[in-house]
C-alpha cells in the first residue's frame, strides 16, 4: 500500500477487506504487527455488527419491498 498515492491509501485503509486481508496475512505467514491486526479485527467486528443491524432493519421495515 505504500506505493499507492495518499488518497488511495486512505480509501484502502477505510476498506474492510484491507483489514481482513491484513489479519489473514498475519495469522498465516506472520507478516504485520499484532497491535494493528487486533485493532483492525475489532474494527471489522464493528463493521459486521453494523451491517447486520442494517440488514435486520431493512428486512423488518420492508424497505426493499
N, C-alpha and C positions, 0 to 999 in steps of 0.2 A: 504494500500500500504506500510505501514511502515514495515510489516512483510516480504516483498519481499527483495531479495538480491539487492544490489545497482545497478547492471547492469540492472536488470528487472525493477527497479523503474524508471530509465532513459527512458527505452523503453516505459513504461506505460505513463510517462508524455509527451512523444512525440506523443502518440496515440490520435487522435481527439475524439475517443469515450470516453476517460477518461474525456476530457473537457466537453463533452455533459452530461455525467453521473454526474459530479460534479454540473453542472448547474441545472439539474433535481432534484438532492438531495437538493440543496439549496432552490429552489423555491417550492418544495413540502413539505419538512419536516424541512426546516430551518437549515440544517447542512452545515457548511462551512463558509468561510469568504467572505463577499461581494466584497472585492477588488480582491481576487483571482478569483472569479466567473466572474467578469466583464472582467478581463484580459483573462481568458480562453474563454469567449464568443467572445471577439474581435479576438482572435487567430482562433477560429472556423469560424468566418466570413471571415477572410483572407483565410483560407483553402478552404471554399466553393467557393469563388471568383476564386481562383487559379484552383480549379477543374473544374469550369465552363469554364474558359478560355482555359484550356487544352482540354476539350470536344469539344468546338466550333472549336478550331484549328484542332483537329483530323478529325472532320466531313468536314470542308472546304477543307482540304488538301487531303482527301481521303486516309489517312494513313492505314486504316484497309481494304480497298477495294482490 
